[in-house]
Amino acid sequence: NKWRIIFPDNRRQWKDWKQASTIYSGNRIQTTKYTWFTFLPQNFFEQFHRLGNLYFFFLVVLNWFPPVEVFHREITMLPLIVVLLASMIKDAVEDYRKYRFDKTINSSKTTVYDK
């Protein structure tokens, strides 16, 4: 039962409170990066911005052409899949921890001091 103490400074925005309250929906804290629907596309987008992942993806694509094939196609895909899967699991666990921490902060009791 820890309490958060909030000291607002609303003197400047008091007359524009109606306008400010429509812009800001609430003071909920959200530090998570993903949602259930955006996890896969956004994570793939971030993973393929790394040069190493692009290099392994280039090798996988190059290996699908028979004249250039050096290894079996599945063997070339294995390092990329392992690295992407490990990074995705790490990002998912990290984001879930942020979600749990945000949930505890947002549901904590507060005391607001005002004039």
C-alpha positions in Angstrom: 0.0 0.0 0.0 2.5 2.6 -1.1 1.2 6.0 -2.0 2.2 8.3 -4.9 2.2 12.0 -4.1 1.5 14.2 -7.1 2.1 18.0 -7.0 0.3 19.6 -10.0 1.2 23.0 -11.3 -2.0 24.0 -13.1 -2.0 27.7 -12.5 -1.1 28.5 -16.1 -3.5 26.0 -17.7 -6.5 26.5 -15.3 -8.5 28.7 -17.6 -7.8 26.3 -20.6 -8.6 23.2 -18.5 -11.5 22.1 -20.7 -9.3 22.3 -23.8 -6.4 20.6 -22.1 -8.6 17.8 -20.7 -9.9 16.9 -24.2 -6.3 16.7 -25.6 -4.9 14.6 -22.7 -7.1 11.6 -22.0 -5.6 10.9 -18.6 -2.4 10.6 -16.7 -2.0 6.9 -17.2 1.7 5.8 -17.5 2.5 3.5 -20.5 6.1 2.6 -21.2 5.4 -0.6 -23.3 6.4 -0.6 -26.9 4.1 -3.3 -28.3 0.5 -4.4 -28.3 -0.9 -7.8 -29.1 -1.6 -6.7 -32.7 1.6 -4.8 -33.4 4.2 -7.1 -31.8 5.1 -9.2 -34.8 5.2 -6.5 -37.5 6.9 -3.9 -35.4 9.4 -6.4 -34.0 10.3 -7.7 -37.5 10.7 -4.1 -38.6 13.1 -3.4 -35.7 15.0 -6.6 -36.1 15.7 -6.0 -39.8 17.1 -2.6 -39.1 20.1 -4.4 -37.7 22.9 -5.0 -40.2 23.7 -8.6 -39.0 20.1 -9.7 -39.4 20.0 -8.2 -42.9 23.2 -10.0 -43.8 21.8 -13.4 -42.7 18.5 -12.6 -44.6 20.5 -11.8 -47.7 22.3 -15.2 -47.4 19.0 -17.0 -47.0 17.6 -15.3 -50.1 20.8 -15.9 -52.1 20.8 -19.6 -51.2 17.3 -20.1 -52.7 18.8 -19.7 -56.2 20.2 -23.0 -57.3 23.3 -21.7 -59.2 24.5 -19.8 -56.1 23.5 -22.3 -53.5 26.3 -23.2 -51.2 24.6 -24.9 -48.2 21.2 -26.5 -47.9 18.4 -23.9 -47.7 17.3 -25.0 -44.3 20.8 -24.8 -42.8 21.2 -21.2 -44.0 17.8 -20.2 -42.5 18.7 -21.7 -39.1 21.0 -18.9 -37.7 18.5 -16.2 -38.8 15.6 -18.0 -37.2 17.5 -18.6 -34.0 18.6 -15.0 -33.7 15.2 -13.6 -34.5 13.4 -16.0 -32.2 15.8 -15.2 -29.3 15.4 -11.5 -29.8 11.6 -11.7 -30.1 11.4 -13.7 -26.8 13.7 -11.2 -25.1 11.6 -8.2 -26.3 8.3 -9.9 -25.4 9.5 -10.7 -21.8 10.9 -7.2 -21.4 7.7 -5.6 -22.7 5.6 -7.8 -20.4 7.7 -6.7 -17.4 7.1 -3.1 -18.4 3.4 -3.7 -18.7 3.2 -5.3 -15.2 5.2 -2.4 -13.7 2.9 0.2 -15.5 -0.1 -1.7 -14.2 1.1 -1.5 -10.6 2.0 2.2 -10.9 -1.3 3.1 -12.5 -3.3 1.2 -9.9 -1.5 2.7 -6.9 -3.2 5.1 -4.6 -2.4 8.8 -5.0 -2.6 11.9 -3.0 -3.0 15.1 -4.9 -2.1 18.4 -3.3 -3.8 21.5 -4.7 -4.4 25.0 -3.3 
